[in-house]
Amino acid sequence: MESSTSDAKPIVTWVGYYPVKSGGAVSFGKDEVHVDERGLAAHPARDPYGFACDRRFAVIGKNRDTFAWEKRTQRDPGFEKLALVQPSVAGEYLFLTTKGMRRIRIPLRKGHAGILSIDIWGDAADCAILESAHVERDDGSWEPMQCSEWLRALLLLHSNVRNTPEANIAKEARLVRQEGKRLLSKRAHTPPTTEASLADGAHVLMIAQEWVEELNVILRANGLPEVTMDQFRPNIVTRGGDLALNQPLGRIRLGSAELLDVRGCTRCSMVNVLQETGERIANGPLKVIVQQFQQIFGRYLLVAKPGYFYVGDTLKRIDTTSQ
C-alpha cells in the first residue's frame, strides 16, 4: 500500500476494497474504480450484479446474552484470523482462500438459507445466510461443503478456542450477504437516509501515508513496534499535500466522483491485529493512538456524487463557500 510518490498535492497511491467484512483486501491496481452508495466497487460492466464491492459480505455469530445474530470482526476474540481469508468475486461466485484449507466457492445469487436482520453498530441490515458451497479438490474438481462447516474449520484451525468454552463461536459462525438497503441512521454528520454497505461508519475510509509515518516516529520513540498501513484497513491511501488528520477535508473531487468528509475514524482494538499473521499483539498501537491522536486515525468519507477514478489521481478540495 505504500508509495514513494512526492508531490505538493495529495495523490492516490492505493485503492482497495474488502468483499468480506474483516477479510483480506482486494487491490484495484490500475483498474478503474467505481464509487457509489455501496462504497468502492468494480465497474458495473464487469460486475453487473454489484457483488464486487466493499463489505457486501460478513461473518456473524450469536450474542451470548441476547442470542441475537450480530457481526463478527477481528476485534472479537477468536476471529482475528479472518484477516488471513482472501476473498475474490468472479462471475456468479465468491471464492475464499486461506493457508492450510481448501478454497471454497460460494454461489452468489441462489441457495441462501434464509434472511436475518443483523445489527451493524445500531443499524439494521437484512442479510442472506450463505450455506450451499463447494470446496476444491487437488485435481481441480469441486465437492459439496456448507459454508458454516468451512468457517468452523477455519476458526478452529487458526485460533486458540479449540479446547475452551469459546469453541461455540466457531460452531455458530455463519457467512452472510447483504440484501436490500442499509441506512446509516445513527452516524454523526450523516443524513439518516444515507445508504451503505456493511461497512462500519461510512462509504470510504481514507488515510494519508504521512499520518502512518508520524505514528511510527512516536512508536519508535517509545520502544514499540512500528505499524503497517494494512493494520488500518483503508480504502484509499494518499501521499503528498497538506492533509491534516484532525481537520475535516470538506468536499473533495476525485476523478469524476465527489466525496464528503464527515468525521474522523475512531479506532478500536482491531489496529492491534497483524494482518499478515492474524495475531493480536499486546503492545499494539491503539494505546498511542488514544493518547496522541484522541483515538482518531483516518477520515470517513461519504459519496456525494458517484463517479470513477484511478490510482494516481489527485484529490482536489471543492470550495463550497460560494455555492
C-alpha positions in Angstrom: 0.0 0.0 0.0 3.0 2.3 0.4 4.4 4.6 -2.3 7.4 6.9 -2.6 5.5 9.4 -4.6 6.1 13.0 -3.5 4.0 15.9 -4.7 2.6 19.2 -3.4 -1.0 17.8 -3.9 -2.5 14.7 -2.4 -2.1 11.8 -4.8 -4.0 8.5 -4.6 -1.3 5.8 -4.3 -3.5 2.7 -3.4 -7.2 1.8 -3.6 -8.8 -1.4 -2.3 -12.0 -2.9 -1.1 -12.8 -5.7 1.3 -15.5 -8.0 -0.1 -15.9 -9.8 3.3 -16.0 -7.6 6.4 -12.8 -8.2 8.3 -11.4 -10.3 5.5 -8.5 -9.5 3.2 -8.2 -6.6 0.8 -8.6 -6.7 -3.0 -6.5 -4.0 -4.7 -7.8 -2.2 -7.7 -4.3 -1.8 -9.1 -4.6 0.3 -12.2 -8.2 -0.6 -12.9 -11.0 2.0 -13.0 -12.6 2.4 -9.5 -16.3 3.0 -9.3 -17.8 4.6 -6.2 -21.4 5.0 -5.2 -23.7 4.4 -2.2 -22.1 0.9 -1.8 -18.7 2.5 -1.4 -15.9 1.3 -3.7 -16.9 -1.3 -6.4 -15.8 -2.9 -9.6 -17.0 -1.3 -12.8 -20.7 -2.3 -13.4 -19.8 -3.7 -16.8 -17.5 -6.3 -15.0 -19.8 -6.9 -12.1 -23.4 -6.2 -13.2 -24.9 -7.7 -10.1 -23.0 -5.4 -7.7 -21.3 -8.2 -5.7 -17.7 -7.0 -6.1 -18.0 -4.1 -3.8 -16.8 -3.1 -0.4 -18.0 -5.2 2.6 -21.0 -6.8 0.9 -20.4 -10.0 2.9 -19.8 -10.6 6.6 -19.3 -13.2 9.2 -21.9 -13.3 12.0 -22.4 -15.0 15.3 -24.9 -15.1 18.2 -24.7 -12.6 21.1 -24.1 -14.6 24.3 -26.6 -12.6 26.3 -29.4 -11.8 23.8 -28.8 -14.7 21.4 -29.4 -12.2 18.6 -27.3 -12.5 15.4 -24.6 -9.8 15.1 -21.5 -9.1 13.1 -18.2 -10.7 13.9 -14.9 -8.9 13.1 -11.2 -9.1 14.0 -11.9 -7.1 17.2 -13.8 -10.1 18.6 -11.6 -12.7 20.3 -11.3 -15.8 18.2 -12.0 -14.0 14.9 -8.6 -12.3 14.4 -7.7 -14.9 11.7 -10.4 -13.6 9.4 -7.5 -11.3 8.3 -6.0 -14.3 6.5 -9.1 -15.0 4.4 -8.5 -13.7 0.9 -11.8 -13.2 -0.9 -12.4 -12.7 -4.6 -15.6 -12.3 -6.7 -15.7 -13.9 -10.2 -18.8 -14.3 -12.2 -21.5 -15.9 -10.1 -19.2 -16.9 -7.3 -17.5 -15.7 -4.2 -14.2 -17.5 -3.6 -12.4 -17.7 -0.2 -8.8 -18.8 0.1 -6.6 -19.2 3.2 -3.4 -21.1 4.0 -4.0 -24.7 5.2 -7.5 -25.0 3.8 -9.1 -25.9 0.5 -10.5 -23.0 -1.5 -14.3 -22.6 -1.2 -16.7 -21.5 -4.0 -20.0 -19.9 -2.9 -22.9 -19.2 -5.3 -23.8 -15.5 -5.0 -27.4 -15.4 -6.2 -29.1 -18.7 -5.3 -29.3 -21.2 -2.5 -29.4 -19.0 0.6 -30.6 -20.5 3.8 -32.9 -17.6 5.0 -32.8 -13.9 5.7 -31.7 -12.4 9.1 -31.7 -8.9 10.4 -28.1 -8.1 11.6 -27.0 -5.3 13.9 -24.2 -3.2 12.5 -23.4 -0.6 15.2 -27.0 0.1 15.8 -28.2 -0.1 12.2 -30.3 -3.0 11.0 -29.2 -4.8 7.8 -31.1 -7.6 6.2 -28.7 -10.4 5.2 -29.0 -13.7 3.4 -27.3 -16.7 5.1 -25.0 -18.5 2.6 -24.6 -22.2 3.1 -24.5 -24.1 -0.1 -21.0 -24.2 -1.4 -18.2 -26.4 -2.8 -14.5 -26.8 -2.0 -11.8 -27.5 -4.5 -10.1 -30.9 -4.7 -6.5 -31.4 -5.5 -7.4 -32.4 -9.1 -9.3 -29.1 -9.6 -12.8 -30.6 -9.3 -15.3 -29.5 -6.7 -17.1 -31.3 -3.9 -20.1 -30.0 -1.7 -19.4 -28.4 1.6 -21.5 -26.0 3.7 -20.1 -22.5 4.4 -20.6 -22.9 8.1 -18.6 -26.1 8.1 -15.7 -24.3 6.3 -15.8 -21.3 8.7 -15.9 -23.6 11.7 -12.8 -25.4 10.4 -11.1 -22.1 9.7 -11.7 -20.7 13.2 -10.6 -24.0 14.9 -7.5 -24.3 12.7 -6.3 -20.8 13.2 -7.4 -19.8 16.7 -6.9 -20.7 20.3 -10.5 -21.5 21.1 -10.5 -25.3 20.2 -10.5 -26.6 23.8 -12.3 -23.7 25.6 -15.9 -22.7 26.1 -15.5 -20.1 23.4 -15.3 -23.0 20.9 -19.1 -22.3 20.4 -18.2 -19.2 18.5 -16.8 -21.5 15.7 -19.9 -23.6 15.7 -22.2 -20.6 15.4 -20.3 -18.6 12.8 -22.2 -18.0 9.5 -21.4 -16.2 6.3 -24.0 -13.7 5.1 -24.6 -11.4 2.1 -26.3 -8.0 2.4 -29.8 -7.9 1.0 -31.5 -4.7 0.1 -30.8 -1.3 1.7 -29.0 -0.5 4.9 -29.2 3.1 6.3 -26.6 4.9 8.3 -29.2 6.2 10.7 -27.1 6.9 13.8 -23.9 8.5 12.5 -22.6 12.0 13.2 -22.9 14.5 10.3 -24.6 11.8 8.2 -28.1 12.1 6.9 -30.2 9.2 8.4 -31.3 8.2 4.9 -27.8 7.6 3.7 -27.5 4.1 2.1 -24.4 2.0 2.8 -22.9 -1.5 2.6 -22.0 -3.4 5.8 -19.0 -1.1 6.5 -18.9 0.4 10.0 -19.2 4.1 9.6 -19.2 5.5 6.0 -18.7 4.7 2.4 -14.9 5.2 2.2 -12.0 5.3 4.7 -9.0 7.3 3.7 -5.6 7.5 5.3 -2.5 9.5 4.3 0.8 7.8 4.3 2.3 10.7 6.2 0.0 10.0 9.1 1.3 6.5 9.5 4.9 7.7 9.2 4.2 10.2 12.0 2.7 7.5 14.2 5.7 5.3 13.6 8.1 8.0 14.8 6.2 8.1 18.1 6.1 4.3 18.4 9.8 4.0 17.8 10.5 6.7 20.4 8.5 4.6 22.9 10.2 1.3 22.0 7.1 -0.1 20.4 6.8 -2.0 17.1 6.0 0.0 14.0 2.7 -0.4 12.2 2.0 -1.0 8.5 -0.8 0.6 6.5 -2.8 -2.5 6.3 -3.5 -2.6 10.0 -5.8 0.4 9.5 -7.7 -1.3 6.6 -8.2 1.8 4.4 -10.0 2.1 1.1 -7.9 4.9 -0.2 -4.2 5.8 0.6 -2.7 9.1 -0.3 0.7 10.6 -0.4 1.7 14.3 -0.5 -0.2 17.5 0.1 -1.2 19.0 3.4 -3.9 16.7 4.7 -4.4 17.0 8.4 -5.6 14.0 10.4 -7.6 16.1 12.9 -9.2 18.5 10.4 -12.2 17.8 8.1 -11.3 17.8 4.4 -14.7 19.2 3.4 -15.9 18.2 -0.1 -13.3 16.8 -2.4 -13.2 15.8 -6.1 -11.5 12.6 -7.1 -11.8 11.8 -10.8 -15.4 12.3 -11.7 -16.6 11.5 -8.2 -17.1 13.8 -5.3 -16.6 12.7 -1.6 -17.6 14.5 1.6 -15.6 14.2 4.8 -18.0 13.6 7.7 -15.7 12.7 10.6 -12.6 11.0 11.8 -12.4 7.2 12.3 -12.4 6.3 16.0 -10.1 3.3 16.4 -10.7 0.1 18.2 -8.5 -2.9 19.1 -8.6 -4.1 15.5 -5.5 -2.0 14.8 -3.6 -4.3 17.2 -4.1 -7.3 14.8 -1.3 -8.0 12.4 -2.9 -8.5 9.0 -0.2 -10.8 7.7 -0.5 -13.3 10.6 -3.9 -12.7 12.1 -2.2 -12.3 15.5 -3.3 -9.7 18.2 -0.3 -8.1 19.8 -0.3 -6.8 23.4 1.9 -3.8 22.6 0.0 -2.7 19.6 -0.6 1.0 18.5 -4.0 1.5 20.0 -2.8 3.0 23.3 -0.6 5.5 21.5 -3.4 6.4 19.1 -5.7 7.1 22.0 -3.1 9.2 23.8 -1.6 11.1 20.9 -4.4 11.3 18.3 -7.5 11.3 20.5 -8.3 7.8 19.2 -8.8 9.2 15.7 -6.8 7.7 12.8 -8.3 8.1 9.3 -11.1 10.1 7.7 -14.5 8.8 6.9 -16.0 10.0 3.6 -19.4 9.8 2.1 -20.1 9.6 -1.6 -21.6 13.0 -2.5 -21.5 12.3 -6.3 -21.0 8.8 -7.8 -18.2 8.5 -10.3 -14.9 7.0 -11.4 -11.3 7.5 -10.5 -7.9 5.8 -10.8 -4.7 5.3 -8.7 -2.6 8.3 -9.4 -5.5 10.8 -9.5 -5.2 14.0 -7.4 -7.6 14.9 -4.6 -8.9 18.4 -5.2 -10.8 20.3 -2.5 -14.0 21.9 -3.7 -14.7 25.5 -2.5 -18.4 25.4 -1.3 -18.4 28.9 0.2 -19.9 30.5 -2.9 -22.4 27.7 -3.6 
